Amino acid sequence: MALRCGIVGLPNVGKSTLFNALTAASVPAENYPFCTIEPNAGIVAVPDARLAALDAIVHSARVLPATVELVDIAGLVRGASKGEGLGNQFLAHIRETNAVVMVLRCFEDPDVTHVDGTVEPLRDADTIETELALADLDTVERRLERVRRSAKTPGKEGEAAKAELALLEGLSAHLSGGEAARSYAVPDDMRPVFRDFQLLTAKPVLYVANVDEAGLRESAEAERVERFAAERGAGAVRLCAKLEAELAELAPEEKAAFLAELGLEEPGLDRLARAAYALLDLITFFTAGPKEVRAWTIRRGTAAPQAAGEIHTDFERTFIRAEVIAYDDYVACGGEVGARAKGKMRVEGKEYVIQDGDVLHFRVGA
């Protein structure tokens, strides 16, 4: 599945610097068929050591990791919900994403003026959330007008409208109280309707605390962001966008030496990609063969036919069975042949729910 995250932030928080680093480190798009990348988007690989272990066994022609597409959303200013700045464009682009990556400035720099005069990341987060909530409230109020009329219709149509009306009225009160739609308790039977609203604050958020180099080791502001995210059940990543931009320009061996000098195990962009991947409760399954070893992204709880459909849409319709080897068994047995000989390969049908790390071979019909 395509995972698309929108990078948002106020002016002068380091959003563009981060995106420039992302673009320099971007995975070549031609490796991923059917994926059109706009000029303001980049694909970042999700680091996964299991790919190298699988490739060491099958010696494939290429290795393709799972990826996250990060999109640079037009800058936000106060009043964006009312069309200020590039407000309409900003809000429309967020609607097209699966999640929001919110960049918050946690560094002081006299040469880079903050739009509000002082560095206060939680205030910035509140500004962005408020603009998104106001836009959502406008969406809900406009839909309420239509649904109130439909609720007067007799029969099933009217009953469905009444259920939606109750949901919308609850959401309106929730948003008016300054809360995000993602924290609203939606009844299970109304979740499809809720998703249809495409509310901006219903999207999961990953907070990025953009620090200076010293802040990677110690930053009171970044710690506040991390606590803020934890309290809301959200993700948080601390990184230095300026440093990431420098790292992205280095050759692999130079990058490794630079990271070691800084006492870092991996670039912040790797942690950002992994956190964005985890944000939506996604898992990975693998295919492994002489042509390629590849990681595929699915939502946790996906059944085998739908997983097959990620490889090719026709595979879901023509699915027959899945040959499954757990990753640990695949490696311990030295690959498919060894796993089969030791009884570690299972044949599963349409009801099987894919587990993280499954190495799969799908059998499909014509």
C-alpha positions in Angstrom: 0.0 0.0 0.0 1.1 3.5 -0.6 2.0 5.4 2.6 1.8 9.2 2.1 2.7 11.6 4.9 2.4 15.4 4.7 5.1 17.5 6.3 3.6 20.6 7.9 4.9 23.5 10.0 4.9 27.2 10.5 7.4 29.4 8.6 11.1 29.2 9.6 10.9 26.0 11.6 13.2 24.0 9.3 10.5 22.3 7.3 12.1 23.1 3.9 15.6 22.2 5.2 14.2 18.8 6.3 12.5 18.3 2.9 15.7 19.2 1.0 17.5 16.5 3.1 14.7 14.1 2.2 14.9 14.9 -1.5 18.7 14.4 -1.5 18.2 11.0 0.2 15.2 9.9 -1.8 14.9 6.4 -3.2 14.8 6.5 -7.0 11.1 6.4 -8.0 11.7 4.2 -11.0 12.2 1.2 -8.7 8.5 1.5 -7.7 6.1 1.0 -10.6 2.7 2.8 -10.6 4.0 5.4 -8.2 4.0 9.0 -9.6 6.1 11.3 -7.5 5.4 15.0 -7.7 8.2 17.6 -7.5 7.4 18.3 -3.9 7.5 14.7 -2.8 10.2 12.2 -2.0 10.3 8.5 -1.2 12.3 7.3 1.8 13.2 3.7 2.5 12.1 2.2 5.8 15.3 0.6 7.2 14.8 -3.1 7.9 17.8 -5.4 8.6 15.8 -8.5 7.7 16.1 -7.6 4.0 19.9 -8.0 4.0 19.5 -11.4 5.8 17.1 -12.6 3.2 19.3 -11.4 0.3 22.3 -13.1 1.8 20.4 -16.4 1.3 18.8 -15.9 -2.1 21.3 -13.5 -3.7 18.7 -11.6 -5.6 19.3 -9.1 -8.4 17.9 -6.3 -6.4 16.6 -5.4 -2.9 13.5 -3.2 -2.5 12.6 -1.9 1.0 9.2 -0.7 2.2 8.9 3.0 1.6 7.2 6.2 2.9 6.4 9.0 0.6 6.8 12.4 2.3 5.1 15.4 0.8 6.2 19.0 1.5 2.9 20.8 2.2 2.6 24.5 1.5 3.4 26.6 4.6 0.8 27.3 7.2 0.0 30.7 8.8 -2.7 31.7 11.2 -6.0 32.0 9.4 -5.2 29.2 7.0 -8.7 27.7 7.8 -10.2 30.9 6.4 -8.0 30.9 3.3 -5.1 33.1 4.6 -1.7 32.6 2.9 -1.9 29.4 0.9 -4.6 28.1 3.3 -6.9 26.4 0.7 -4.0 24.7 -1.0 -2.5 23.7 2.3 -5.7 22.1 3.6 -6.4 20.3 0.3 -3.0 18.7 0.2 -3.3 17.4 3.8 -6.6 15.7 2.8 -4.6 13.6 0.3 -2.2 12.2 2.9 -2.5 9.2 5.4 -0.8 11.0 8.2 0.7 14.4 9.3 4.3 14.9 10.1 4.4 18.2 12.2 7.8 19.9 12.3 8.3 22.0 15.5 11.2 24.3 16.0 13.2 23.5 19.1 16.4 25.6 18.4 17.5 29.2 18.8 19.1 31.0 15.9 19.3 34.9 15.9 19.6 34.8 12.1 16.3 32.9 11.6 13.4 34.8 13.0 10.4 32.9 14.4 7.1 34.0 13.0 5.8 34.6 16.5 9.0 36.1 17.9 10.0 33.3 20.3 10.7 29.6 20.1 7.8 27.8 21.7 7.1 24.4 20.0 4.0 23.5 21.9 2.4 26.9 21.0 3.3 26.2 17.3 1.6 22.8 17.6 -1.5 24.4 19.1 -1.6 26.9 16.2 -1.5 24.2 13.6 -4.0 22.0 15.4 -6.3 24.9 15.8 -6.3 25.8 12.1 -6.9 22.2 11.2 -9.7 21.9 13.8 -11.4 25.1 12.5 -11.3 23.7 9.0 -12.8 20.5 10.2 -15.5 22.4 12.1 -16.4 24.2 8.9 -16.6 20.8 7.1 -18.9 19.4 9.9 -21.2 22.4 10.0 -21.7 22.5 6.3 -22.5 18.7 6.3 -24.8 19.2 9.2 -27.0 21.6 7.2 -27.6 18.9 4.5 -28.1 16.0 6.9 -30.6 17.8 9.0 -32.8 18.1 6.0 -32.3 14.4 5.1 -33.1 13.3 8.6 -36.7 14.4 8.0 -37.1 11.9 5.2 -39.2 8.8 6.1 -37.8 5.2 5.9 -34.3 3.9 5.9 -32.8 7.0 4.3 -34.1 9.1 7.1 -33.0 6.7 9.8 -29.4 6.6 8.3 -29.4 10.4 8.2 -30.5 10.6 11.9 -27.6 8.4 12.9 -25.2 10.6 10.9 -26.8 13.7 12.4 -26.0 12.4 15.9 -22.4 11.7 14.9 -22.0 15.2 13.4 -23.5 17.0 16.3 -21.2 15.1 18.7 -18.2 16.0 16.5 -19.2 19.6 16.3 -19.2 19.9 20.1 -15.9 18.0 20.3 -14.2 20.2 17.8 -15.6 23.4 19.2 -14.1 22.4 22.5 -10.6 22.5 20.9 -10.3 18.7 20.6 -9.0 16.8 17.5 -11.4 14.5 15.7 -9.0 11.6 16.2 -9.8 11.6 19.9 -13.6 11.4 19.4 -15.2 8.1 20.4 -16.9 7.0 17.1 -19.3 4.1 17.3 -18.0 1.0 15.4 -21.0 1.0 13.0 -20.4 4.7 12.1 -16.7 4.4 11.4 -17.2 4.2 7.6 -19.3 7.3 7.7 -16.7 9.1 9.9 -13.9 8.2 7.4 -16.0 9.6 4.6 -15.8 13.1 6.3 -12.1 13.2 5.6 -11.4 15.3 8.6 -7.9 16.7 8.9 -7.6 16.2 12.7 -8.7 12.6 12.3 -5.3 11.8 10.7 -2.6 10.5 13.0 0.3 12.9 13.8 4.0 12.4 14.1 5.8 15.3 15.9 9.3 16.1 14.7 11.4 18.1 17.2 13.8 20.0 15.0 16.9 20.7 17.2 20.4 22.1 16.6 23.3 19.7 16.8 23.7 20.1 20.6 20.0 19.4 21.0 20.4 15.9 19.7 22.0 15.1 23.1 20.1 17.5 25.3 17.1 19.8 24.6 14.5 20.9 27.1 12.2 21.9 24.3 12.5 18.6 22.5 11.8 16.8 25.7 8.6 18.8 26.1 7.5 17.8 22.5 8.3 14.1 23.3 6.2 14.3 26.5 3.4 16.1 24.7 3.3 13.4 22.0 3.3 10.6 24.5 0.4 12.1 26.4 -1.6 12.0 23.1 -0.6 8.6 22.0 1.3 10.1 19.1 4.8 9.5 17.8 7.8 11.8 18.2 11.2 12.0 16.5 14.1 14.3 17.5 16.4 15.3 14.6 18.5 18.1 13.3 17.3 19.0 9.9 20.4 21.0 9.1 22.6 18.0 10.0 20.3 15.7 8.0 20.8 17.9 4.9 24.6 17.6 5.3 24.4 13.8 5.8 22.2 13.4 2.7 25.0 14.8 0.5 27.7 12.4 1.7 28.8 9.1 0.2 27.9 6.1 2.3 31.3 5.6 3.8 31.6 9.3 4.7 28.1 9.2 6.2 29.0 6.3 8.4 32.2 8.0 9.7 30.3 11.3 10.3 27.6 9.5 12.3 30.2 7.7 14.3 31.9 11.0 15.1 28.6 12.4 16.3 27.8 9.3 18.4 24.8 8.5 16.3 23.8 5.0 15.1 21.7 6.1 12.1 20.5 9.2 10.3 17.4 10.9 11.7 15.6 10.4 8.4 15.8 6.6 9.0 14.1 7.1 12.4 11.6 9.4 10.8 10.7 6.8 8.1 10.4 4.0 10.7 8.2 6.1 13.0 5.9 7.2 10.1 5.6 3.5 9.1 4.7 2.5 12.7 2.3 5.4 13.1 -0.4 3.7 11.1 0.1 0.2 12.6 1.6 -1.2 9.5 3.5 -4.5 9.1 5.8 -6.0 6.5 5.8 -9.2 4.6 8.5 -10.3 2.2 8.9 -12.0 -1.1 12.3 -13.5 -1.9 13.6 -14.9 -5.1 16.5 -14.6 -7.6 14.9 -11.5 -9.2 14.3 -9.5 -6.1 13.9 -9.5 -2.3 11.1 -7.1 -1.5 9.3 -5.7 1.6 5.6 -5.1 1.2 3.5 -2.8 3.4 0.1 -3.8 4.7 -2.1 -2.9 7.6 -2.0 -5.2 10.6 -4.9 -7.7 10.4 -4.8 -8.0 6.5 -5.9 -11.3 5.2 -3.8 -13.3 2.6 -5.9 -12.4 -0.5 -5.7 -8.7 0.2 -2.0 -9.0 0.8 -1.6 -10.7 -2.5 -3.5 -7.8 -4.1 -0.7 -5.5 -3.0 1.6 -7.3 -5.4 -0.9 -7.2 -8.3 -4.5 -6.3 -8.1 -5.6 -9.4 -10.0 -4.0 -11.6 -7.4 -6.6 -10.8 -4.8 -9.4 -12.0 -7.2 -7.5 -15.1 -8.4 -6.0 -16.1 -5.0 -5.8 -19.8 -4.4 -3.4 -20.2 -1.4 -0.4 -18.7 0.3 2.8 -20.7 1.1 4.1 -19.1 4.3 7.4 -19.3 6.1 8.0 -17.2 9.2 11.1 -15.0 8.8 13.1 -16.6 11.7 12.4 -20.1 10.2 13.4 -18.9 6.7 16.7 -17.7 8.0 17.4 -20.6 10.3 16.7 -23.1 7.6 18.7 -21.3 5.0 15.8 -20.5 2.7 12.7 -22.0 1.2 14.1 -25.4 0.3 15.5 -26.0 3.9 12.3 -24.7 5.4 10.2 -27.0 3.3 12.4 -30.0 4.2 12.0 -29.3 7.9 8.3 -28.8 7.8 8.5 -25.0 8.4 6.5 -24.1 5.4 2.7 -23.8 5.9 -0.1 -23.7 3.3 -2.7 -21.1 4.2 -6.0 -20.2 2.7 -8.2 -17.1 2.3 -8.8 -16.7 6.1 -5.2 -16.5 7.0 -4.1 -13.2 8.6 -0.6 -12.1 7.5 1.9 -11.8 10.3 4.8 -9.3 10.4 7.9 -10.9 8.8 6.1 -13.6 6.9 8.0 -14.7 3.8 5.3 -15.5 1.2 4.7 -17.1 -2.1 1.2 -16.7 -3.4 -0.4 -19.3 -5.7 -3.0 -17.7 -8.0 -5.3 -18.8 -10.8 -5.8 -17.4 -14.3 
